[in-house]
């Protein structure tokens, strides 16, 4: 697999020619980005090939509606133009939005102190950050196992908890 990006950091064909105007801008999260796929195999790439329109793939994993607005504002201010924007929303966008604060004046994402700490940790101590992630997942999975065992005890037919 070969991943290429253009001068705007949009996932693109490796035969990309520089441009600042696109007929369509497609924005969304991992599904739009096409994680694990060559650009030509993403729906952005397929749409571009079949339609012969200039298409910008602005999708990035874990993006949400606040980030879509901020990102579009950023590129429009940089002189990048889109004749049409198609936003691909999914159910996780609502959850992802909870992690971001949007300054309505500048349309920029504002990070809380906790988020800034996480970003610094991730950047400066990637292994420590990874192990924190693993420990959190292990802790959550053991809590899930405890909940499952409690549910089994509560819902067992032979204990008379479930009425026929």
SULLIN-V621383 format. One line per field, one symbol per residue. phi: phi as a letter, one per 40 degrees, with the letter a starting at -180 (. if undefined). burial: # if it has 16 or more other C-alpha atoms within 10 Angstrom, else .. Layout:
phi=???
burial=???
//
This chain:
phi=.bbbbcccgccaccccbdabbbcbbbbabdcccgdgbcdccccccccccccgccbbcccadgcacccdccccddccccgcbbcabbbbcbcccccccccbbbccccfbcbccdcccccccccccbccccccdccccccccccccccccccccccbccccgcbcc
burial=.....#...####........#.######.#####..###.####.##.....#######..######.###........##..#.###...#...#..#.#....###...................#...................................
//
